[in-house]
């Protein structure tokens, strides 16, 4: 689909990883071989994933092909947004201040904390009994 000059961006969120290919075009958005709207079922996830394109007003000026894997729908949408922002920054370095101000270039490092031995969860403890 994309045979022009491409700009690559890798985005990560929770356990999801998105590889984004960006080229100048007509606004086609493809995620894992299906349309953006079909892949991200909920409207808020579509809005979150397209946030980078909306902030620099490039929604109808670039073609985007994304391969995303791991995690759930929300993590994948965040990973796509992060990857898109990084690819847009490579396309035009003047977009950096706008994307940075919107918080799209920062990798959200929050991940699930591991369960600890001798307790039922990451932070939860078994009930203490004095006697």
C-alpha positions in Angstrom: 0.0 0.0 0.0 2.7 2.5 0.9 5.4 2.7 -1.7 6.4 6.3 -1.2 9.0 7.6 1.4 8.0 6.1 4.7 8.7 7.3 8.2 8.7 4.7 11.0 7.8 5.0 14.6 7.6 2.5 17.4 5.1 3.1 20.2 4.7 1.2 23.5 2.0 1.2 26.2 1.6 -1.4 29.0 2.4 -4.7 27.2 1.5 -3.5 23.7 3.9 -2.6 20.9 2.9 -0.8 17.7 5.1 -0.4 14.6 3.8 2.6 12.6 4.6 3.3 8.9 3.7 6.8 7.7 3.7 8.2 4.2 2.2 11.2 2.5 -1.2 10.2 1.0 -4.9 10.6 1.3 -5.7 9.6 4.9 -5.9 5.8 4.7 -5.6 4.3 8.2 -4.9 0.5 8.5 -4.3 -1.5 11.7 -3.3 -5.1 11.3 -4.9 -5.3 7.9 -8.3 -3.9 8.8 -9.7 -0.3 8.9 -9.0 1.8 11.9 -12.7 2.1 12.8 -13.2 -1.7 12.6 -10.1 -2.6 14.6 -10.8 -0.1 17.5 -14.5 -0.7 18.2 -15.0 2.1 20.7 -15.1 5.7 19.7 -12.9 6.8 22.6 -10.1 4.4 21.5 -10.3 5.7 17.9 -10.0 9.3 19.2 -7.1 8.3 21.5 -5.2 6.5 18.7 -5.7 9.4 16.3 -4.8 12.1 18.8 -1.4 12.7 17.2 -2.8 13.2 13.7 -5.5 15.5 15.0 -3.1 17.7 17.0 -0.9 18.5 14.0 -3.9 18.5 11.5 -2.5 15.7 9.3 -5.5 13.4 9.4 -6.2 13.6 5.6 -2.7 14.2 4.4 -0.9 10.9 5.4 -1.4 7.2 4.9 -0.8 5.1 8.0 -0.1 1.4 8.3 0.2 0.0 11.8 1.1 -3.5 13.1 0.2 -3.8 16.8 0.5 -6.7 19.1 0.2 -7.6 22.8 -2.0 -6.2 25.5 -5.6 -5.2 25.3 -7.6 -2.6 23.3 -6.7 0.4 25.5 -3.0 -0.5 25.6 -2.9 -1.0 21.9 -4.6 2.4 21.3 -2.0 4.1 23.5 0.8 2.3 21.7 -0.5 3.4 18.3 -0.8 7.0 19.5 2.8 6.9 20.8 4.1 5.4 17.6 2.2 7.9 15.4 3.6 10.8 17.3 7.1 9.5 16.9 6.7 8.9 13.2 5.1 12.4 12.7 8.1 13.9 14.4 10.4 12.2 11.9 8.2 13.4 9.1 8.4 17.0 10.2 10.6 18.0 13.2 8.5 21.2 13.6 5.7 19.1 15.0 7.7 18.2 18.1 6.6 21.2 20.3 2.9 20.5 19.5 3.2 16.7 20.1 5.3 17.3 23.3 2.7 19.7 24.7 -0.1 17.2 24.0 1.9 14.6 25.9 2.1 12.2 23.0 5.9 11.7 22.8 6.2 10.6 26.4 6.3 6.8 26.9 3.7 5.9 29.6 5.8 3.6 31.8 3.0 2.3 34.0 2.7 -1.4 33.9 1.1 -4.1 36.0 3.1 -4.7 39.1 4.1 -8.4 39.7 2.5 -10.5 42.3 4.7 -11.1 45.3 5.4 -14.4 47.0 3.5 -15.1 50.3 0.6 -12.7 49.5 -2.5 -12.8 47.3 -1.6 -10.0 45.0 1.0 -7.3 44.2 0.1 -5.1 47.2 -2.7 -7.0 49.0 -1.8 -8.9 52.2 -3.4 -11.8 53.9 -5.4 -10.7 57.0 -3.3 -10.3 60.1 -4.4 -12.2 63.1 -2.9 -11.2 66.4 -4.1 -14.4 68.3 
